[in-house]
Amino acid sequence: MQYRDVHEAAFTDRWPGLEFVRTSRTSAGERTPRFDAEAELTRQWTKAVTAASFTPRSTTAPSPARRAAEAIVAELLPRMNAQPDRWAGKTGAQDRLLLLGLAARTLAAAADNVQLSERDWASAVGLTRDVVTSRLKVLIQQGWIARVQRSAGPWAAVWRIGRPGGGKQRSGAVFSAELEQRLQGELEHARADIWHARSLGVLGLRVWELLSSERLSVKQVAARLGVCAATVRNKIAALQSYGLATSSGRAYQGRSRLARAAALAGVTGAHADRVRLYRLQSAVFVWWFTTRYQPERSDALAEWGMFPTPDEAENVHPVDIALAYGVTSTGPPVQATTWGAAMAAQERHREHDPGSWWELVAATRAALPAPDMLLAPHQWAATAA
């Protein structure tokens, strides 16, 4: 990790393990915000770098589970590259991102079977949950991925990368740090705010990636992406208008370029807003299940109260619900459903204490019954389908 990665983890993603950077413990056993959290992070980073410089490199080899995960990913990526026509068009580009997202999660978990919700999947690859839901069906049918276990209540489904020939075939590809770096870099680019601009989207991302890698004509880009030349010209024109490409077809790269383009397009923070919305939705789902399964012994219910009733929802102002969903409050009022009221309530709790709020959501989910306890009997036989 570099300093900017730790900074983002501490102050943007607000990792619970870095709470000591943001706050300090008082004599009463409580935590209070630090006067200069940035300086504390710099001090701790300097200590870590100094300690690392005096620490001899470990010769420990990766664990067998990690090596197995690396082999799966090393086999997948060449197989994807060998079928460029499969990733043509808008849906093909979306399918490609979903596979890359599953490959990254497989490496991170060092396991061939990984638990991954549709919302987390969408957040990891810069797509919407609706797109993930529709495209997963196609990838399952074609054997690119397999669902090991269905989702149950607030527990996500378990997935694995599809293995042609029952997993006995191997392409001979070797996993490397460069391969993982390219994978992570592509997913990082996909999560950039600029692709939320209506004139770009996932096809704009693919055009920008191709122009960043080599000099290609409009016809060559169109042939590789499986779209018409007019679509490519429109995307290039949009990239030029946001300062991401020149008139000669050369693309500009870098985080700062992407950030400036997002500011110019008026979509700065769009990805973070979507992540926030999906976290709120997950929290509401956990809240509902907690009210149903653990109404007597839950720290979450002690802080949040019971899940709203229809009568309580009617008393929630539509503007509060609209703000919780991140939609404009100037349009038609949002219907005051129990789900909307719960979203508004969770947004208030999140704003009050974002760090401990998500920790409480995670702890509450972990205290709920295991997935196999929540599955209906008719789903048991289908979990390995």
Steps between C-alpha positions, in 0.01 A plus 500: 500500500605857437426797725203608287348153539526517880365856497196388300448201729515721810294802394290397198422131558541546876640154576418406861860386557620856440267659754803586718614739224172689494427504874678461835380335820406724791547428870131407517556218252326682213645619171530858383608639157870583473597865458712415194423153371703560182814563705437185704469293183825648366676420829375142504587454131855620562537254787370217283734581211797522736413167661455337159842620385663313789290186460659223289296375211298191576580190299169339589323372191133575436256267667357209298162675496657815358687302235179322402320835466786639291483197270126549448545867408804429283289251303200734473665813361664336193173316434320834498762660273470210257133587437495876426169479314330378818563840667370709211237768545362650818387175659826330409695775673279461807550122505875549476504733800294255705748219431793725590323594822451134594866430416611782731280373783634146449855627544410715800326210674761242393212260439329350198153554651428858611197665657407808299180701500368665187537843661864440595566357155350810339705731722822313423465534121320834463164361383149511643337217689232464230768442237672241721172315557421473129849417376575234762225285351677503163843427645356206695329357193821523298710338773727795573393504863315260729281565801606261776234610749200728469460813705303460823359796688776759552767247400642531150521215252822301458665507156794350319665546163382244244748231407469342155542125498422465869806699602750247362614709203776754551618762254856496630480871588711608796372747756716804567494821701474695172188303408336588831607864468337529158184338633475736796588800284222427254243467779622823657447680169152348468403648839595853394219756524536618140335188356177605671475777240208417271705555184769246600393200709664162473562536125675830562721317748588231245579756228722691744680178603572403140626848409718497813669176400584571134433726202190375322271639234127542553432194283748289696345600833151430365608157377652406835200618700237360264322835455449735209750771410247773581481378861878510530511854356239614753699350787825655380327838467374467858848404621641806325241729656600380848874524433567127481600477133655709225363563153757253365358219712760488778356444847615672818546283807547547872281542807517878490384506138202277581414714804511824300286343230242394759491853641451640150217253434337575837521140626760533775416261782251298293663167581523580872130593496411164350711315756328696777157416361579129476634498855182661621293239319707220653461655845121520459488134395705398804275715721187330368643151561621600845153621594361168377755258650657676799258759640603434861881495486648740250729799549376629166137509610605669823640785290269500199174385654262259330452499124245766393136406465276629218347751741845628605603526136211736430648744750836520320535803276538407129798735470686300767436182304607667176826617656568152638464356150714778356228623264388855446241634740362741239317232303191298595498395868643158570246249626527457878547123519647319799814438296534869421445594864767251607740643240446849638555379856821316408630810321456701819691238700773485235550876504519498879791255515603344165777279643314335784181485292649260246676302772163452670343389171777243445478371858123471477520303176759265654266432794213390276436132416736342250395489132407130511261575788322767297469305176156366426484118469428515127829692450728249673532270201573794270787653698766323293333566167 
